[in-house]
Amino acid sequence: MQIWVPDVRSERFAQEAERQAALVARADEQSDDQEFVEAVTAPWDEE
């Protein structure tokens, strides 16, 4: 079995991690997408 993992020492990895962290930090400023998803999602016990 082979397991491929990213090289966490690479500059590309650091840039992508920083980009994603910035997106998470600004998540509260975004639209109400999560509220919409929760509104249209049926609870598991009702299916």
ZASE-530642 format. One line per 10 residues: their letters; for each residue x, y, z of N, C-alpha, C. Coordinates in nm, 3 decimals, padded with zeros to 5 digits, always signed. Layout:
BEGIN
a	X Y Z X Y Z X Y Z ~ ...;
// end
This chain:
BEGIN
mqiwvpdvrs	+00.084 -00.116 +00.000 +00.000 +00.000 +00.000 +00.089 +00.123 +00.000 ~ +00.053 +00.219 -00.082 +00.123 +00.347 -00.083 +00.028 +00.455 -00.036 ~ +00.081 +00.546 +00.041 +00.003 +00.660 +00.086 +00.077 +00.785 +00.041 ~ +00.009 +00.868 -00.035 +00.068 +00.992 -00.085 +00.025 +01.106 +00.006 ~ +00.121 +01.183 +00.050 +00.091 +01.297 +00.135 +00.162 +01.420 +00.078 ~ +00.109 +01.539 +00.102 +00.175 +01.659 +00.050 +00.306 +01.685 +00.123 ~ +00.397 +01.751 +00.054 +00.524 +01.792 +00.115 +00.499 +01.921 +00.191 ~ +00.484 +01.911 +00.322 +00.449 +02.028 +00.403 +00.563 +02.128 +00.413 ~ +00.679 +02.094 +00.360 +00.793 +02.186 +00.362 +00.800 +02.272 +00.236 ~ +00.715 +02.244 +00.138 +00.724 +02.316 +00.011 +00.658 +02.454 +00.021;
erfaqeaerq	+00.706 +02.546 -00.062 +00.649 +02.681 -00.067 +00.505 +02.677 -00.117 ~ +00.477 +02.590 -00.211 +00.341 +02.579 -00.265 +00.242 +02.536 -00.156 ~ +00.283 +02.442 -00.072 +00.197 +02.399 +00.037 +00.171 +02.515 +00.133 ~ +00.275 +02.590 +00.168 +00.261 +02.702 +00.260 +00.166 +02.807 +00.202 ~ +00.178 +02.835 +00.074 +00.090 +02.934 +00.010 -00.056 +02.887 +00.012 ~ -00.078 +02.761 -00.018 -00.215 +02.708 -00.019 -00.273 +02.704 +00.122 ~ -00.192 +02.668 +00.221 -00.239 +02.668 +00.359 -00.277 +02.809 +00.404 ~ -00.197 +02.907 +00.365 -00.226 +03.046 +00.399 -00.354 +03.093 +00.330 ~ -00.371 +03.056 +00.204 -00.491 +03.094 +00.129 -00.617 +03.037 +00.196 ~ -00.612 +02.908 +00.232 -00.727 +02.845 +00.294 -00.755 +02.901 +00.433;
aalvaradeq	-00.650 +02.932 +00.508 -00.668 +02.990 +00.640 -00.735 +03.127 +00.630 ~ -00.698 +03.205 +00.530 -00.760 +03.336 +00.510 -00.907 +03.321 +00.475 ~ -00.941 +03.221 +00.396 -01.081 +03.197 +00.362 -01.162 +03.161 +00.486 ~ -01.107 +03.077 +00.571 -01.175 +03.038 +00.694 -01.191 +03.159 +00.786 ~ -01.088 +03.242 +00.794 -01.094 +03.359 +00.881 -01.202 +03.456 +00.836 ~ -01.230 +03.461 +00.706 -01.331 +03.552 +00.653 -01.467 +03.485 +00.636 ~ -01.485 +03.366 +00.683 -01.608 +03.290 +00.661 -01.731 +03.364 +00.715 ~ -01.718 +03.432 +00.827 -01.832 +03.504 +00.884 -01.876 +03.622 +00.798 ~ -01.787 +03.671 +00.714 -01.819 +03.784 +00.629 -01.893 +03.741 +00.502 ~ -01.895 +03.614 +00.476 -01.955 +03.563 +00.353 -02.106 +03.556 +00.365;
sddqefveav	-02.170 +03.514 +00.258 -02.316 +03.504 +00.255 -02.365 +03.396 +00.350 ~ -02.494 +03.381 +00.354 -02.557 +03.286 +00.444 -02.570 +03.148 +00.381 ~ -02.467 +03.101 +00.314 -02.473 +02.971 +00.247 -02.502 +02.858 +00.344 ~ -02.437 +02.860 +00.460 -02.457 +02.752 +00.556 -02.600 +02.751 +00.608 ~ -02.657 +02.868 +00.630 -02.796 +02.874 +00.676 -02.889 +02.814 +00.572 ~ -02.861 +02.839 +00.444 -02.942 +02.782 +00.336 -02.930 +02.630 +00.335 ~ -02.809 +02.579 +00.346 -02.787 +02.434 +00.346 -02.863 +02.369 +00.461 ~ -02.855 +02.428 +00.578 -02.925 +02.373 +00.693 -03.077 +02.380 +00.677 ~ -03.125 +02.484 +00.610 -03.269 +02.499 +00.590 -03.326 +02.394 +00.495 ~ -03.250 +02.351 +00.398 -03.301 +02.256 +00.298 -03.258 +02.112 +00.325;
tapwdee	-03.188 +02.090 +00.433 -03.140 +01.956 +00.466 -03.233 +01.892 +00.567 ~ -03.276 +01.771 +00.536 -03.363 +01.697 +00.628 -03.278 +01.628 +00.734 ~ -03.323 +01.630 +00.859 -03.251 +01.556 +00.962 -03.248 +01.407 +00.928 ~ -03.145 +01.337 +00.971 -03.127 +01.195 +00.938 -03.245 +01.111 +00.983 ~ -03.302 +01.142 +01.097 -03.409 +01.057 +01.149 -03.543 +01.077 +01.079 ~ -03.553 +01.172 +00.987 -03.677 +01.196 +00.914 -03.676 +01.136 +00.774 ~ -03.567 +01.074 +00.735 -03.560 +01.015 +00.600 -03.618 +00.876 +00.599;
// end
